[in-house]
Amino acid sequence: MFVVTGLDRLARSTTDLLSIVETLERKGVSLRILDFGGSEVDTKSPTGRLLLTVFAAVAEFERTTMLDRQRVGIAKAKAEGRYRGRAPTARAKLTQMRELRAAGLGMSEIAAKLNVGRASVYRVLASADNV
């Protein structure tokens, strides 16, 4: 049995969900979605397939609507000068990264000292070298 808390945790679209359910059925795995009131939906029956498809379509609609509202809000905030995006973290520390690297520190040590991820150190230094 495969258990998920909600349809939005399993798939982002109705098409994806139906594909996942089909794959699970081929493998003999049942699906239980907890936001259906804890009951298992029998996707092999026509009624169960209908319920699953309808709920998936509603979930996809809700997600699309939420993303549209988010885009509108961001555009409005940008127009009013209130939205600047996420503050740069690792890129803002390029000078410090170069100094620590020149001092002979390894990537992990640089990351620990500057409180950034090791992959970020690699990425920032590599992109700065290519500029």
N, CA, C and O atoms as a GROMACS GRO file, in nm:
protein
  524
    1MET      N    1   0.084  -0.118   0.000
    1MET     CA    2   0.000   0.000   0.000
    1MET      C    3   0.089   0.124   0.000
    1MET      O    4   0.188   0.131   0.073
    2PHE      N    5   0.053   0.221  -0.081
    2PHE     CA    6   0.124   0.348  -0.091
    2PHE      C    7   0.034   0.454  -0.031
    2PHE      O    8  -0.079   0.472  -0.077
    3VAL      N    9   0.081   0.526   0.072
    3VAL     CA   10  -0.001   0.624   0.143
    3VAL      C   11   0.056   0.764   0.120
    3VAL      O   12   0.176   0.786   0.136
    4VAL      N   13  -0.030   0.857   0.083
    4VAL     CA   14   0.008   0.997   0.070
    4VAL      C   15  -0.089   1.083   0.148
    4VAL      O   16  -0.205   1.045   0.168
    5THR      N   17  -0.042   1.199   0.194
    5THR     CA   18  -0.130   1.286   0.272
    5THR      C   19  -0.232   1.356   0.184
    5THR      O   20  -0.345   1.380   0.226
    6GLY      N   21  -0.193   1.389   0.061
    6GLY     CA   22  -0.285   1.458  -0.028
    6GLY      C   23  -0.245   1.441  -0.172
    6GLY      O   24  -0.131   1.404  -0.203
    7LEU      N   25  -0.340   1.467  -0.260
    7LEU     CA   26  -0.314   1.453  -0.404
    7LEU      C   27  -0.202   1.547  -0.449
    7LEU      O   28  -0.123   1.511  -0.536
    8ASP      N   29  -0.196   1.666  -0.390
    8ASP     CA   30  -0.094   1.762  -0.430
    8ASP      C   31   0.046   1.715  -0.393
    8ASP      O   32   0.144   1.766  -0.448
    9ARG      N   33   0.057   1.620  -0.302
    9ARG     CA   34   0.186   1.565  -0.263
    9ARG      C   35   0.230   1.452  -0.357
    9ARG      O   36   0.347   1.415  -0.361
   10LEU      N   37   0.135   1.400  -0.432
   10LEU     CA   38   0.164   1.286  -0.521
   10LEU      C   39   0.190   1.331  -0.664
   10LEU      O   40   0.280   1.279  -0.729
   11ALA      N   41   0.113   1.427  -0.712
   11ALA     CA   42   0.126   1.470  -0.851
   11ALA      C   43   0.083   1.615  -0.865
   11ALA      O   44   0.004   1.665  -0.785
   12ARG      N   45   0.136   1.682  -0.965
   12ARG     CA   46   0.104   1.823  -0.989
   12ARG      C   47  -0.007   1.842  -1.092
   12ARG      O   48  -0.062   1.950  -1.104
   13SER      N   49  -0.038   1.736  -1.166
   13SER     CA   50  -0.144   1.748  -1.266
   13SER      C   51  -0.225   1.619  -1.268
   13SER      O   52  -0.181   1.515  -1.220
   14THR      N   53  -0.344   1.629  -1.325
   14THR     CA   54  -0.431   1.513  -1.336
   14THR      C   55  -0.367   1.405  -1.421
   14THR      O   56  -0.376   1.287  -1.389
   15THR      N   57  -0.302   1.446  -1.528
   15THR     CA   58  -0.236   1.350  -1.617
   15THR      C   59  -0.126   1.273  -1.543
   15THR      O   60  -0.116   1.151  -1.554
   16ASP      N   61  -0.045   1.347  -1.468
   16ASP     CA   62   0.061   1.282  -1.390
   16ASP      C   63   0.004   1.184  -1.288
   16ASP      O   64   0.055   1.073  -1.272
   17LEU      N   65  -0.102   1.226  -1.220
   17LEU     CA   66  -0.164   1.140  -1.119
   17LEU      C   67  -0.215   1.010  -1.180
   17LEU      O   68  -0.190   0.902  -1.127
   18LEU      N   69  -0.285   1.021  -1.291
   18LEU     CA   70  -0.339   0.900  -1.354
   18LEU      C   71  -0.227   0.808  -1.402
   18LEU      O   72  -0.241   0.686  -1.397
   19SER      N   73  -0.119   0.866  -1.448
   19SER     CA   74  -0.004   0.786  -1.489
   19SER      C   75   0.058   0.714  -1.370
   19SER      O   76   0.094   0.596  -1.380
   20ILE      N   77   0.071   0.783  -1.257
   20ILE     CA   78   0.126   0.723  -1.135
   20ILE      C   79   0.036   0.611  -1.086
   20ILE      O   80   0.083   0.504  -1.049
   21VAL      N   81  -0.094   0.636  -1.085
   21VAL     CA   82  -0.191   0.535  -1.040
   21VAL      C   83  -0.183   0.411  -1.129
   21VAL      O   84  -0.187   0.299  -1.080
   22GLU      N   85  -0.172   0.432  -1.259
   22GLU     CA   86  -0.162   0.319  -1.352
   22GLU      C   87  -0.035   0.237  -1.323
   22GLU      O   88  -0.039   0.114  -1.325
   23THR      N   89   0.075   0.306  -1.298
   23THR     CA   90   0.201   0.237  -1.265
   23THR      C   91   0.187   0.157  -1.136
   23THR      O   92   0.233   0.043  -1.127
   24LEU      N   93   0.124   0.218  -1.036
   24LEU     CA   94   0.104   0.148  -0.908
   24LEU      C   95   0.017   0.024  -0.927
   24LEU      O   96   0.045  -0.081  -0.870
   25GLU      N   97  -0.089   0.037  -1.006
   25GLU     CA   98  -0.178  -0.076  -1.030
   25GLU      C   99  -0.106  -0.190  -1.100
   25GLU      O  100  -0.128  -0.307  -1.067
   26ARG      N  101  -0.021  -0.157  -1.197
   26ARG     CA  102   0.055  -0.261  -1.267
   26ARG      C  103   0.145  -0.337  -1.172
   26ARG      O  104   0.171  -0.456  -1.192
   27LYS      N  105   0.191  -0.269  -1.068
   27LYS     CA  106   0.281  -0.332  -0.970
   27LYS      C  107   0.204  -0.396  -0.855
   27LYS      O  108   0.264  -0.453  -0.764
   28GLY      N  109   0.071  -0.386  -0.859
   28GLY     CA  110  -0.012  -0.447  -0.756
   28GLY      C  111  -0.013  -0.370  -0.625
   28GLY      O  112  -0.038  -0.427  -0.519
   29VAL      N  113   0.014  -0.240  -0.631
   29VAL     CA  114   0.018  -0.156  -0.512
   29VAL      C  115  -0.111  -0.076  -0.503
   29VAL      O  116  -0.154  -0.014  -0.600
   30SER      N  117  -0.173  -0.078  -0.384
   30SER     CA  118  -0.293   0.002  -0.366
   30SER      C  119  -0.254   0.143  -0.320
   30SER      O  120  -0.144   0.164  -0.268
   31LEU      N  121  -0.343   0.238  -0.341
   31LEU     CA  122  -0.317   0.377  -0.309
   31LEU      C  123  -0.415   0.423  -0.203
   31LEU      O  124  -0.535   0.398  -0.212
   32ARG      N  125  -0.362   0.492  -0.101
   32ARG     CA  126  -0.447   0.548   0.004
   32ARG      C  127  -0.413   0.695   0.017
   32ARG      O  128  -0.297   0.731   0.039
   33ILE      N  129  -0.512   0.781   0.002
   33ILE     CA  130  -0.494   0.925   0.011
   33ILE      C  131  -0.565   0.973   0.137
   33ILE      O  132  -0.687   0.961   0.148
   34LEU      N  133  -0.490   1.028   0.230
   34LEU     CA  134  -0.544   1.061   0.362
   34LEU      C  135  -0.643   1.177   0.360
   34LEU      O  136  -0.733   1.181   0.444
   35ASP      N  137  -0.630   1.272   0.268
   35ASP     CA  138  -0.725   1.383   0.267
   35ASP      C  139  -0.860   1.345   0.205
   35ASP      O  140  -0.945   1.431   0.185
   36PHE      N  141  -0.879   1.218   0.176
   36PHE     CA  142  -1.009   1.165   0.135
   36PHE      C  143  -1.086   1.114   0.258
   36PHE      O  144  -1.176   1.032   0.245
   37GLY      N  145  -1.050   1.162   0.375
   37GLY     CA  146  -1.115   1.118   0.497
   37GLY      C  147  -1.057   0.988   0.549
   37GLY      O  148  -1.121   0.919   0.628
   38GLY      N  149  -0.938   0.955   0.506
   38GLY     CA  150  -0.871   0.835   0.556
   38GLY      C  151  -0.916   0.708   0.489
   38GLY      O  152  -0.863   0.600   0.518
   39SER      N  153  -1.012   0.717   0.398
   39SER     CA  154  -1.058   0.595   0.332
   39SER      C  155  -0.978   0.572   0.204
   39SER      O  156  -0.927   0.666   0.142
   40GLU      N  157  -0.969   0.447   0.168
   40GLU     CA  158  -0.894   0.410   0.048
   40GLU      C  159  -0.986   0.420  -0.073
   40GLU      O  160  -1.100   0.376  -0.070
   41VAL      N  161  -0.934   0.478  -0.179
   41VAL     CA  162  -1.009   0.489  -0.304
   41VAL      C  163  -0.969   0.372  -0.391
   41VAL      O  164  -0.852   0.353  -0.422
   42ASP      N  165  -1.068   0.295  -0.432
   42ASP     CA  166  -1.040   0.181  -0.520
   42ASP      C  167  -1.033   0.232  -0.663
   42ASP      O  168  -1.136   0.255  -0.726
   43THR      N  169  -0.911   0.249  -0.713
   43THR     CA  170  -0.893   0.306  -0.846
   43THR      C  171  -0.924   0.206  -0.957
   43THR      O  172  -0.922   0.242  -1.074
   44LYS      N  173  -0.953   0.082  -0.920
   44LYS     CA  174  -0.987  -0.017  -1.021
   44LYS      C  175  -1.134  -0.011  -1.058
   44LYS      O  176  -1.174  -0.057  -1.165
   45SER      N  177  -1.217   0.047  -0.970
   45SER     CA  178  -1.360   0.058  -1.000
   45SER      C  179  -1.385   0.188  -1.076
   45SER      O  180  -1.312   0.285  -1.059
   46PRO      N  181  -1.486   0.190  -1.159
   46PRO     CA  182  -1.518   0.312  -1.234
   46PRO      C  183  -1.548   0.430  -1.142
   46PRO      O  184  -1.510   0.544  -1.171
   47THR      N  185  -1.617   0.404  -1.032
   47THR     CA  186  -1.650   0.511  -0.938
   47THR      C  187  -1.524   0.566  -0.872
   47THR      O  188  -1.509   0.688  -0.858
   48GLY      N  189  -1.436   0.478  -0.831
   48GLY     CA  190  -1.312   0.521  -0.769
   48GLY      C  191  -1.226   0.602  -0.864
   48GLY      O  192  -1.167   0.703  -0.826
   49ARG      N  193  -1.219   0.557  -0.989
   49ARG     CA  194  -1.141   0.630  -1.091
   49ARG      C  195  -1.202   0.768  -1.115
   49ARG      O  196  -1.130   0.867  -1.130
   50LEU      N  197  -1.337   0.774  -1.118
   50LEU     CA  198  -1.405   0.903  -1.137
   50LEU      C  199  -1.374   0.998  -1.022
   50LEU      O  200  -1.338   1.113  -1.044
   51LEU      N  201  -1.388   0.948  -0.898
   51LEU     CA  202  -1.359   1.033  -0.781
   51LEU      C  203  -1.215   1.083  -0.784
   51LEU      O  204  -1.189   1.202  -0.762
   52LEU      N  205  -1.123   0.994  -0.812
   52LEU     CA  206  -0.982   1.031  -0.817
   52LEU      C  207  -0.958   1.138  -0.923
   52LEU      O  208  -0.886   1.235  -0.898
   53THR      N  209  -1.016   1.121  -1.040
   53THR     CA  210  -0.997   1.216  -1.149
   53THR      C  211  -1.057   1.352  -1.116
   53THR      O  212  -0.997   1.456  -1.143
   54VAL      N  213  -1.177   1.352  -1.057
   54VAL     CA  214  -1.242   1.477  -1.022
   54VAL      C  215  -1.162   1.551  -0.915
   54VAL      O  216  -1.137   1.671  -0.928
   55PHE      N  217  -1.121   1.480  -0.810
   55PHE     CA  218  -1.043   1.545  -0.705
   55PHE      C  219  -0.909   1.594  -0.757
   55PHE      O  220  -0.861   1.700  -0.715
   56ALA      N  221  -0.848   1.520  -0.847
   56ALA     CA  222  -0.721   1.562  -0.905
   56ALA      C  223  -0.740   1.688  -0.989
   56ALA      O  224  -0.657   1.779  -0.985
   57ALA      N  225  -0.849   1.693  -1.065
   57ALA     CA  226  -0.876   1.812  -1.147
   57ALA      C  227  -0.900   1.935  -1.059
   57ALA      O  228  -0.852   2.044  -1.090
   58VAL      N  229  -0.972   1.917  -0.949
   58VAL     CA  230  -0.996   2.028  -0.856
   58VAL      C  231  -0.865   2.073  -0.792
   58VAL      O  232  -0.841   2.193  -0.779
   59ALA      N  233  -0.782   1.979  -0.752
   59ALA     CA  234  -0.652   2.013  -0.691
   59ALA      C  235  -0.564   2.087  -0.791
   59ALA      O  236  -0.497   2.185  -0.755
   60GLU      N  237  -0.563   2.042  -0.916
   60GLU     CA  238  -0.484   2.109  -1.020
   60GLU      C  239  -0.537   2.250  -1.044
   60GLU      O  240  -0.458   2.344  -1.061
   61PHE      N  241  -0.669   2.267  -1.045
   61PHE     CA  242  -0.730   2.399  -1.062
   61PHE      C  243  -0.690   2.492  -0.947
   61PHE      O  244  -0.653   2.607  -0.971
   62GLU      N  245  -0.697   2.443  -0.824
   62GLU     CA  246  -0.660   2.523  -0.707
   62GLU      C  247  -0.514   2.567  -0.716
   62GLU      O  248  -0.482   2.682  -0.687
   63ARG      N  249  -0.427   2.476  -0.755
   63ARG     CA  250  -0.284   2.508  -0.765
   63ARG      C  251  -0.260   2.613  -0.873
   63ARG      O  252  -0.184   2.708  -0.852
   64THR      N  253  -0.322   2.596  -0.988
   64THR     CA  254  -0.306   2.692  -1.097
   64THR      C  255  -0.356   2.830  -1.056
   64THR      O  256  -0.293   2.931  -1.085
   65THR      N  257  -0.470   2.834  -0.990
   65THR     CA  258  -0.527   2.959  -0.942
   65THR      C  259  -0.434   3.027  -0.842
   65THR      O  260  -0.414   3.148  -0.848
   66MET      N  261  -0.378   2.949  -0.750
   66MET     CA  262  -0.286   3.003  -0.651
   66MET      C  263  -0.162   3.061  -0.717
   66MET      O  264  -0.116   3.169  -0.679
   67LEU      N  265  -0.106   2.990  -0.816
   67LEU     CA  266   0.013   3.039  -0.885
   67LEU      C  267  -0.017   3.167  -0.964
   67LEU      O  268   0.066   3.257  -0.971
   68ASP      N  269  -0.136   3.174  -1.024
   68ASP     CA  270  -0.175   3.296  -1.096
   68ASP      C  271  -0.184   3.414  -0.999
   68ASP      O  272  -0.134   3.522  -1.029
   69ARG      N  273  -0.247   3.394  -0.884
   69ARG     CA  274  -0.257   3.501  -0.784
   69ARG      C  275  -0.118   3.544  -0.737
   69ARG      O  276  -0.092   3.663  -0.717
   70GLN      N  277  -0.031   3.447  -0.719
   70GLN     CA  278   0.105   3.477  -0.675
   70GLN      C  279   0.177   3.563  -0.779
   70GLN      O  280   0.243   3.661  -0.744
   71ARG      N  281   0.165   3.526  -0.907
   71ARG     CA  282   0.229   3.604  -1.014
   71ARG      C  283   0.176   3.747  -1.018
   71ARG      O  284   0.252   3.842  -1.035
   72VAL      N  285   0.045   3.763  -1.003
   72VAL     CA  286  -0.016   3.896  -1.004
   72VAL      C  287   0.036   3.977  -0.886
   72VAL      O  288   0.069   4.095  -0.901
   73GLY      N  289   0.043   3.916  -0.769
   73GLY     CA  290   0.093   3.985  -0.650
   73GLY      C  291   0.237   4.027  -0.664
   73GLY      O  292   0.273   4.138  -0.624
   74ILE      N  293   0.320   3.940  -0.721
   74ILE     CA  294   0.462   3.974  -0.740
   74ILE      C  295   0.475   4.088  -0.841
   74ILE      O  296   0.555   4.180  -0.820
   75ALA      N  297   0.398   4.083  -0.950
   75ALA     CA  298   0.404   4.190  -1.051
   75ALA      C  299   0.362   4.323  -0.990
   75ALA      O  300   0.423   4.426  -1.017
   76LYS      N  301   0.258   4.322  -0.908
   76LYS     CA  302   0.211   4.444  -0.842
   76LYS      C  303   0.317   4.498  -0.746
   76LYS      O  304   0.344   4.618  -0.744
   77ALA      N  305   0.376   4.410  -0.668
   77ALA     CA  306   0.480   4.451  -0.573
   77ALA      C  307   0.601   4.507  -0.646
   77ALA      O  308   0.661   4.606  -0.601
   78LYS      N  309   0.639   4.446  -0.758
   78LYS     CA  310   0.752   4.496  -0.838
   78LYS      C  311   0.721   4.635  -0.893
   78LYS      O  312   0.806   4.724  -0.890
   79ALA      N  313   0.597   4.653  -0.943
   79ALA     CA  314   0.558   4.783  -0.997
   79ALA      C  315   0.561   4.892  -0.890
   79ALA      O  316   0.588   5.008  -0.920
   80GLU      N  317   0.532   4.854  -0.767
   80GLU     CA  318   0.533   4.950  -0.656
   80GLU      C  319   0.671   4.962  -0.592
   80GLU      O  320   0.690   5.040  -0.499
   81GLY      N  321   0.767   4.884  -0.643
   81GLY     CA  322   0.903   4.890  -0.590
   81GLY      C  323   0.922   4.821  -0.456
   81GLY      O  324   1.019   4.849  -0.386
   82ARG      N  325   0.832   4.733  -0.419
   82ARG     CA  326   0.841   4.664  -0.290
   82ARG      C  327   0.897   4.523  -0.300
   82ARG      O  328   0.919   4.459  -0.198
   83TYR      N  329   0.920   4.474  -0.420
   83TYR     CA  330   0.966   4.336  -0.437
   83TYR      C  331   1.104   4.337  -0.502
   83TYR      O  332   1.121   4.385  -0.614
   84ARG      N  333   1.200   4.283  -0.430
   84ARG     CA  334   1.334   4.279  -0.484
   84ARG      C  335   1.384   4.136  -0.502
   84ARG      O  336   1.496   4.115  -0.549
   85GLY      N  337   1.303   4.040  -0.467
   85GLY     CA  338   1.345   3.900  -0.477
   85GLY      C  339   1.427   3.859  -0.356
   85GLY      O  340   1.442   3.935  -0.260
   86ARG      N  341   1.478   3.740  -0.362
   86ARG     CA  342   1.556   3.685  -0.251
   86ARG      C  343   1.693   3.753  -0.247
   86ARG      O  344   1.757   3.773  -0.350
   87ALA      N  345   1.736   3.788  -0.128
   87ALA     CA  346   1.866   3.853  -0.112
   87ALA      C  347   1.977   3.752  -0.145
   87ALA      O  348   1.971   3.637  -0.101
   88PRO      N  349   2.077   3.794  -0.222
   88PRO     CA  350   2.185   3.702  -0.255
   88PRO      C  351   2.264   3.667  -0.129
   88PRO      O  352   2.292   3.753  -0.046
   89THR      N  353   2.299   3.542  -0.116
   89THR     CA  354   2.374   3.501   0.002
   89THR      C  355   2.516   3.463  -0.036
   89THR      O  356   2.611   3.532   0.001
   90ALA      N  357   2.531   3.357  -0.109
   90ALA     CA  358   2.665   3.308  -0.141
   90ALA      C  359   2.738   3.403  -0.237
   90ALA      O  360   2.857   3.430  -0.218
   91ARG      N  361   2.669   3.454  -0.338
   91ARG     CA  362   2.735   3.542  -0.436
   91ARG      C  363   2.786   3.670  -0.372
   91ARG      O  364   2.886   3.726  -0.416
   92ALA      N  365   2.717   3.716  -0.269
   92ALA     CA  366   2.759   3.838  -0.201
   92ALA      C  367   2.890   3.817  -0.124
   92ALA      O  368   2.955   3.914  -0.085
   93LYS      N  369   2.927   3.693  -0.103
   93LYS     CA  370   3.048   3.662  -0.026
   93LYS      C  371   3.164   3.619  -0.115
   93LYS      O  372   3.258   3.555  -0.068
   94LEU      N  373   3.158   3.653  -0.245
   94LEU     CA  374   3.261   3.612  -0.340
   94LEU      C  375   3.399   3.660  -0.298
   94LEU      O  376   3.495   3.583  -0.304
   95THR      N  377   3.411   3.785  -0.257
   95THR     CA  378   3.542   3.839  -0.218
   95THR      C  379   3.601   3.760  -0.102
   95THR      O  380   3.718   3.724  -0.103
   96GLN      N  381   3.519   3.733  -0.002
   96GLN     CA  382   3.566   3.655   0.114
   96GLN      C  383   3.605   3.514   0.072
   96GLN      O  384   3.704   3.459   0.121
   97MET      N  385   3.527   3.455  -0.020
   97MET     CA  386   3.557   3.320  -0.068
   97MET      C  387   3.694   3.318  -0.137
   97MET      O  388   3.774   3.227  -0.114
   98ARG      N  389   3.718   3.417  -0.220
   98ARG     CA  390   3.847   3.423  -0.291
   98ARG      C  391   3.963   3.439  -0.193
   98ARG      O  392   4.067   3.376  -0.209
   99GLU      N  393   3.944   3.524  -0.092
   99GLU     CA  394   4.049   3.545   0.008
   99GLU      C  395   4.080   3.417   0.085
   99GLU      O  396   4.196   3.382   0.106
  100LEU      N  397   3.975   3.347   0.126
  100LEU     CA  398   3.994   3.224   0.202
  100LEU      C  399   4.056   3.115   0.114
  100LEU      O  400   4.138   3.036   0.161
  101ARG      N  401   4.017   3.112  -0.012
  101ARG     CA  402   4.075   3.013  -0.104
  101ARG      C  403   4.223   3.042  -0.127
  101ARG      O  404   4.305   2.950  -0.133
  102ALA      N  405   4.256   3.171  -0.141
  102ALA     CA  406   4.397   3.211  -0.159
  102ALA      C  407   4.478   3.180  -0.035
  102ALA      O  408   4.599   3.156  -0.043
  103ALA      N  409   4.413   3.179   0.081
  103ALA     CA  410   4.482   3.147   0.206
  103ALA      C  411   4.501   2.996   0.222
  103ALA      O  412   4.561   2.951   0.320
  104GLY      N  413   4.451   2.918   0.125
  104GLY     CA  414   4.473   2.774   0.127
  104GLY      C  415   4.364   2.691   0.190
  104GLY      O  416   4.382   2.571   0.209
  105LEU      N  417   4.251   2.752   0.224
  105LEU     CA  418   4.141   2.676   0.284
  105LEU      C  419   4.069   2.594   0.177
  105LEU      O  420   4.061   2.635   0.062
  106GLY      N  421   4.017   2.480   0.217
  106GLY     CA  422   3.939   2.395   0.129
  106GLY      C  423   3.797   2.445   0.117
  106GLY      O  424   3.753   2.532   0.193
  107MET      N  425   3.726   2.390   0.021
  107MET     CA  426   3.588   2.433  -0.005
  107MET      C  427   3.497   2.411   0.116
  107MET      O  428   3.413   2.496   0.146
  108SER      N  429   3.512   2.299   0.184
  108SER     CA  430   3.428   2.271   0.300
  108SER      C  431   3.457   2.369   0.413
  108SER      O  432   3.365   2.413   0.482
  109GLU      N  433   3.583   2.404   0.431
  109GLU     CA  434   3.620   2.499   0.536
  109GLU      C  435   3.566   2.638   0.504
  109GLU      O  436   3.517   2.709   0.592
  110ILE      N  437   3.575   2.677   0.378
  110ILE     CA  438   3.521   2.807   0.335
  110ILE      C  439   3.370   2.811   0.361
  110ILE      O  440   3.318   2.909   0.414
  111ALA      N  441   3.303   2.705   0.322
  111ALA     CA  442   3.158   2.698   0.341
  111ALA      C  443   3.121   2.710   0.488
  111ALA      O  444   3.027   2.781   0.524
  112ALA      N  445   3.194   2.641   0.574
  112ALA     CA  446   3.166   2.645   0.718
  112ALA      C  447   3.191   2.785   0.774
  112ALA      O  448   3.112   2.835   0.854
  113LYS      N  449   3.301   2.848   0.734
  113LYS     CA  450   3.335   2.982   0.786
  113LYS      C  451   3.234   3.088   0.742
  113LYS      O  452   3.201   3.178   0.819
  114LEU      N  453   3.184   3.076   0.620
  114LEU     CA  454   3.093   3.177   0.566
  114LEU      C  455   2.945   3.140   0.580
  114LEU      O  456   2.857   3.216   0.540
  115ASN      N  457   2.920   3.022   0.637
  115ASN     CA  458   2.783   2.976   0.660
  115ASN      C  459   2.702   2.966   0.530
  115ASN      O  460   2.587   3.012   0.523
  116VAL      N  461   2.763   2.905   0.430
  116VAL     CA  462   2.695   2.877   0.304
  116VAL      C  463   2.720   2.730   0.270
  116VAL      O  464   2.806   2.666   0.332
  117GLY      N  465   2.648   2.678   0.175
  117GLY     CA  466   2.666   2.539   0.136
  117GLY      C  467   2.794   2.520   0.056
  117GLY      O  468   2.839   2.610  -0.014
  118ARG      N  469   2.851   2.402   0.069
  118ARG     CA  470   2.975   2.370  -0.003
  118ARG      C  471   2.954   2.379  -0.154
  118ARG      O  472   3.040   2.429  -0.226
  119ALA      N  473   2.839   2.331  -0.201
  119ALA     CA  474   2.809   2.339  -0.344
  119ALA      C  475   2.802   2.485  -0.390
  119ALA      O  476   2.840   2.516  -0.503
  120SER      N  477   2.753   2.573  -0.304
  120SER     CA  478   2.746   2.715  -0.338
  120SER      C  479   2.886   2.773  -0.355
  120SER      O  480   2.908   2.856  -0.443
  121VAL      N  481   2.980   2.731  -0.271
  121VAL     CA  482   3.117   2.780  -0.282
  121VAL      C  483   3.174   2.738  -0.418
  121VAL      O  484   3.231   2.820  -0.490
  122TYR      N  485   3.158   2.610  -0.453
  122TYR     CA  486   3.205   2.563  -0.583
  122TYR      C  487   3.141   2.643  -0.697
  122TYR      O  488   3.210   2.689  -0.788
  123ARG      N  489   3.009   2.661  -0.691
  123ARG     CA  490   2.936   2.727  -0.798
  123ARG      C  491   2.977   2.873  -0.812
  123ARG      O  492   3.001   2.920  -0.923
  124VAL      N  493   2.986   2.946  -0.700
  124VAL     CA  494   3.019   3.088  -0.705
  124VAL      C  495   3.161   3.110  -0.755
  124VAL      O  496   3.185   3.197  -0.838
  125LEU      N  497   3.254   3.031  -0.704
  125LEU     CA  498   3.394   3.046  -0.748
  125LEU      C  499   3.410   3.008  -0.895
  125LEU      O  500   3.484   3.072  -0.968
  126ALA      N  501   3.341   2.904  -0.938
  126ALA     CA  502   3.352   2.861  -1.078
  126ALA      C  503   3.291   2.965  -1.171
  126ALA      O  504   3.348   2.994  -1.276
  127SER      N  505   3.177   3.020  -1.135
  127SER     CA  506   3.113   3.120  -1.222
  127SER      C  507   3.194   3.250  -1.223
  127SER      O  508   3.196   3.320  -1.324
  128ALA      N  509   3.259   3.283  -1.112
  128ALA     CA  510   3.341   3.405  -1.107
  128ALA      C  511   3.466   3.388  -1.191
  128ALA      O  512   3.515   3.484  -1.250
  129ASP      N  513   3.520   3.266  -1.196
  129ASP     CA  514   3.640   3.239  -1.277
  129ASP      C  515   3.609   3.244  -1.426
  129ASP      O  516   3.697   3.274  -1.507
  130ASN      N  517   3.484   3.214  -1.462
  130ASN     CA  518   3.445   3.210  -1.604
  130ASN      C  519   3.403   3.348  -1.656
  130ASN      O  520   3.380   3.364  -1.776
  131VAL      N  521   3.393   3.445  -1.568
  131VAL     CA  522   3.347   3.579  -1.611
  131VAL      C  523   3.460   3.660  -1.665
  131VAL      O  524   3.439   3.775  -1.705
   0.00000   0.00000   0.00000
